[in-house]
């Protein structure tokens, strides 16, 4: 247990958070555009649907689901993987050398 590397969370560097941020920003812009700027003429062009509003809400829900995913299942990153691999390979090399020396006796 004492030799196990410490683990830490990826936090803001998790790619899921970056995707959530981008989708959230675009979703907020589209929602504001759909609520305040879209005219009746533009709605008529899109078959009577306020597409900016619905696309914005969809993007906000998508971003919220990614944030929830990050909170419920955080990405755990080992603190130091190279040090443990070097130590393990050195130990296994030492064991192999001892085994070959026993065979020659």
Rosetta blueprint (number, residue, H / E / L):
1 X L
2 X L
3 X L
4 X L
5 X L
6 X L
7 X E
8 X E
9 X E
10 X L
11 X H
12 X H
13 X H
14 X L
15 X H
16 X H
17 X H
18 X H
19 X H
20 X H
21 X H
22 X H
23 X H
24 X H
25 X H
26 X H
27 X H
28 X H
29 X H
30 X H
31 X H
32 X H
33 X H
34 X H
35 X H
36 X H
37 X H
38 X L
39 X L
40 X H
41 X H
42 X H
43 X H
44 X H
45 X H
46 X L
47 X L
48 X L
49 X L
50 X L
51 X H
52 X H
53 X H
54 X H
55 X H
56 X H
57 X H
58 X H
59 X H
60 X H
61 X H
62 X H
63 X H
64 X H
65 X H
66 X H
67 X H
68 X H
69 X H
70 X H
71 X H
72 X H
73 X L
74 X L
75 X L
76 X E
77 X E
78 X E
79 X L
80 X L
81 X H
82 X H
83 X H
84 X H
85 X H
86 X H
87 X H
88 X H
89 X H
90 X H
91 X H
92 X H
93 X H
94 X H
95 X H
96 X H
97 X H
98 X H
99 X H
100 X H
101 X H
102 X H
103 X H
104 X L
105 X L
